[in-house]
Amino acid sequence: MMTRTYRFIPWLAALLLQGCAANPKYTRPPAPVPGEWPGGSASAGSVTPADAPTALELSWPEFLNDEKLVQVVEMALKNNRDLRIAALNVERARNLYGIRYADLLPVVEASGRWSEQEMHLSFLDQTMKVTSASVDLGITSWEIDLFGRIRSLKDKALEEFLATAQAHRGARILLVAETANAYYTLAADRERLRIAQSTLDTQRAAYELIQKRFEGGISPELDLKQAQTRVDAAQVDIAVYTRLAALDENALNLLAGQPVPAGLLPDGLQAIQPPRDISPGVSSDVLLARPDILQAEHQLKAANANINAARAAFFPRISLTTALGTASGQLSGLFASGSSTWNYAPQIVMPIFDTRVWFGFKATQIEREIALAHYEKAIQSAFREVADALAVRGTIGEQLAAQQSLLDAVAETYRLSELRYTKGVENYLTVLDAQRSLYDAQQGLVAARLMELTNRVRLFAVLGGGFPAPEAEPAGDRRPEVAGGEPSHGHLANVSQPSGDL
């Protein structure tokens, strides 16, 4: 019988050694995108100045390059509620990691007990009183992490904390981009409103002139009615752009978290200093510094650590409970000589038949495959976003030049047609067509300029610019610094990045 028992000792030793070395090291998966940005006709016009910095080399104030806009963005970073929620999520994840880190350490507790019991012995017709008192200091059920289960759970919590920190960084980049685009949109709609107002003034002057000519019998009633249609159309556009400008201002106030002072609001696109031009770099590897990709990678690492924790569940759990103290039948003799007590209770639990452990292990493997798919999709989506922004940058210059040339030609056409109408050579319908074309060309130029500005901001954001990515720290078990008091809503740019046995 003893011989059969000894046969299991080598098997058990091999099993334990396998459990100690069961945690594989994480390796970054290859990026499922080309190593260079796409070319083609759309990107042919995307010429970057030789001295243009990359997005990661510029802070967002340096990039935006407009004093009023920078002040509005600073208000948003300070007061925006969505960003405040992201900051609080970082604080929550930081403290959850602290809990997992503390699981590695024994919990020392002090306890004191005093009891008094009275019993009536009927057969002796006596009453007996029993008292007891004790004070203990000890460790309550401390699991000794020989197989890395708790360390793996600690690493999982660490990666989740780092993922939320990257989510907060991504929220800040997105907020800067959204605020800048809302600012540019307000400027464009105010400029469109000014164009509509100028067109209305011109149409009213033309209507009054034709009305006099009609009353003098020079112009037919048809010309008068056609002039009135352009006046009414201009009034409709004024109402539309007035409403759009008000909606844009409301959206900007929501992003800023408070009403933006009138002195900081733009009058039009012409008064705005455009953002700086940036270089996308020569390799798509810059995408790996984007916060959403880093967030997905930390989630992948967390899933990998969860597999290690599930694997460790196949091996024994060793826990320890111990205490030192003093006990006495009287409270006065609690600390007297000879009243000391101690207990020591190690425990080992070995899973023999628990199918939940196998299913849990398989589930963590599937979760890792899901996290890997999310990581690869994040890289592919980022590559497409940058490629789209580069395609717009490669064609917007030609579009602006063509739109400006169209505007100049239509303006000259309108001038000549109006001159020919006053001389009686053309009818007023030709003038109306020229006016309509001029108005559309002016609005088209504003739209093209707005597209250029917003695309610069988009390219800067999709390249992960504005807030530097945290630098890698040397490995080691270091608990994150837990900030006391209220979190710095919207100002967690320098979130401490603890690192563990990754």
Secondary structure, DSSP 8 states (H G I E B T S, - for coil): -HHHHHHHHHHHHHHHHHHHT----------SS-SS---SSTTTT----TT--BGGGSBHHHHH--HHHHHHHHHHHHH-HHHHHHHHHHHHHHHHHHHHHHTTS--EEEEEEEEEEEEEETTTTEEEEEEEEEEEEEEEEEEE-SSSHHHHHHHHHHHHHHHHHHHHHHHHHHHHHHHHHHHHHHHHHHHHHHHHHHHHHHHHHHHHHHHHHHHTTSS-HHHHHHHHHHHHHHHHHHHHHHHHHHHHHHHHHHHHTS---GGGS-S-GGGS------B--SSGGGGGGSHHHHHHHHHHHHHHHHHHHHHHTTS-EEEEEEEEEEEESSGGGTTSTT-EEEEEEEEEE--SS-HHHHHHHHHHHHHHHHHHHHHHHHHHHHHHHHHHHHHHHHHHHHHHHHHHHHHHHHHHHHHHHHHHHHTTSS-HHHHHHHHHHHHHHHHHHHHHHHHHHHHHHHHHHHTT-BS-----------------SS--TT--TT--------
